[in-house]
Amino acid sequence: MKFAWAAKNYRWPDRRGRFGPYGGRFVPETLMAALFELEKEYLKAKKDSKFQFEWKRALADYAGRPSPLFFAERASKELGCRLYLKREDLNHTGAHKINNVLGQVLLALQMGKPRIIAETGAGQHGLATATVCAKYGLECVVYMGEADVLRQSANVYKMKLLGAAVVPVGSGSKTLKDAVNETLRDWVTNVRTTFYVVGSVVGPHPYPMMVRDFQSVIGQEAKGQFLKFQKKLPDYLAACVGGGSNAIGLFYPFLKTKVKMVGVEAAGLGLSSNHHSATLTKGHPGVLHGSKSYLLQDSNGQVKPPHSISAGLDYPGVGPEHSFLKDSGRVEYVTATDKEALEGFQFLSQTEGIIPALEPAHALGYLLEAKRRFTGSSVILCLSGRGDKDMGIVQKHLNL
């Protein structure tokens, strides 16, 4: 079902936590009370000047915000557009994840929850959670698929160094989907003492709304910075999309403008290969991890295993708000393969001296492949993380 875009009326989610037909709360009865409590406390915190002051102070003094909006001059000449990078890679812990984690951990403290659990794929959310828990003296348990433990070993070591317990998950594809499954099981068992810090705009309401709001600092800053530089808004926004938190964080403050937006999913080995993570491009609506959204599934409705060279995009679902934005036509969702991501990775490294994470390298790879489309345009790209965590993976694929 398609929905006409109406910018003036965009106030999703509704009271049931739905973005049109997407979102909601599809969870065991055990968690319903916890979700209602979380929504109540979050809405209170959203209006609480003391909470907002503490969060913004932590973003500035601890995470290092605002992150720069950097004009990539040499890359722009190669691409034929004016490329601006929102440098989330310069945040403490090296990615956008800490914006959301600081907000959720402060909320956990307000709610009196002494134990924090989280899932992670590429390790950046787990690292941010372990970091913030160390700062505030909270117990931290991070679930991570065994395949991701191996390919993101540096982040695993950092999490342990920070005092977190890292639990490898050996079920299913041994990646992010399975880590989320185990984290939800833990939460059901320990719901009274435990706060689940969700890493993306996925899961049951109010998580997609809450994570979006915390990550919207990206777009709010970028909007103000670009207006200061150019006295107008950019032509395009671009960001990679797995669960979709960095993308919605950039997009959300621009939704009521005329700026065009492009979300780039992981096409893996190619869309025809079935080895990809292009949920919005090739998926169909279904329910996963407590929320209705687009989902990679077979003809029987079973979840299909995703694939991406980047652990952070290796997920068969996507945030419900992205699903609504796709159906409404407000955001265009495209894809980039593993090969194209590696090309984007090398391109930025060698033109600007900035080594990106493999996740935003997909957006860079798409710009390279579709550069005629952006000729003469101004583009803000969310550089959601830095690439040191991916050196082992890249070394296996690039012979330099």
Secondary structure, DSSP 8 states (H G I E B T S, - for coil): ------GGG---S-TTSEETTEE-----HHHHHHHHHHHHHHHHHHH-HHHHHHHHHHIIIII--S--EEE-HHHHHHHTSEEEEEEGGGSTTSBTHHHHHHHHHHHHHHHT--EEEEEESSSHHHHHHHHHHHHHT-EEEEEEEHHHHHHTHHHHHHHHHTT-EEEEE-STTSSHHHHHHHHHHHHHHTTTTEEE---SS-SSTTHHHHHHHHHTHHHHHHHHHHHHHHSS--SEEEEE-SS-HHHHHHHGGGTTSS-EEEEEEEEET-GGGT--B-HHHH-EEEEETTEEEEE-B-TTS-B-----SSGGG--SB--HHHHHHHHHTSSEEEEEEHHHHHHHHHHHHHHHS--B-HHHHHHHHHHHHTGGGGTT-EEEEEE-BBSGGGHHHHHHH---
